[in-house]
Amino acid sequence: MANPGPASTVANHPQNLSSNQALRLLASFQSVNLAATGDTVLPIINSTSYSVSNVIVTNASTNLSTATVPLAGVFPAPGASGTAIVSNASLSALTSSSVVSQRTVASTAAQTTQNLYFNVGTAASYAATVDVFVYGYDLTFLS
């Protein structure tokens, strides 16, 4: 019988990948409040060096294209400081909970901070929440 290759572990969550060759979830937060300006901390999951490739915003609790449209972005430091990973931009495309918005990533530079910050620069004029997912490459073993 031929050798089937190295043993592998199957898990429900992508953080168990043992290689930076695959896109994986780096951080997430459910029910981010868009009715107030400020930061929501996105703790990095099990990585000391990483590159963000995708930021997904979805599951809007209401239509975000009405009245005051919220603006939000992702930054490596609080208060929308540091080089923006995703610049503050309108979330008006999120018109229902089933819409998924892939945000434009402005910087894929390697990061080492253990928190990212989802910054609401302009608050919605109504109660609203979204879920945020940050995907990228774990560069930990390369450092």
Number of C-alpha atoms within 10 A of each C-alpha: 3 4 5 6 6 5 5 8 7 8 9 6 9 13 16 12 16 12 13 15 11 12 18 21 20 25 21 21 16 14 14 21 19 28 17 18 17 19 22 18 21 22 15 19 15 13 17 16 18 24 19 24 19 21 23 15 21 23 19 22 19 16 17 25 16 13 10 14 20 25 19 24 23 30 25 22 18 17 15 23 12 11 14 18 27 23 20 20 16 17 23 15 14 21 18 15 15 11 14 16 16 12 21 15 16 14 16 16 12 14 19 16 14 17 18 24 22 27 28 25 21 19 20 23 15 16 13 19 20 20 18 20 17 20 18 20 22 28 18 14 11 8 7
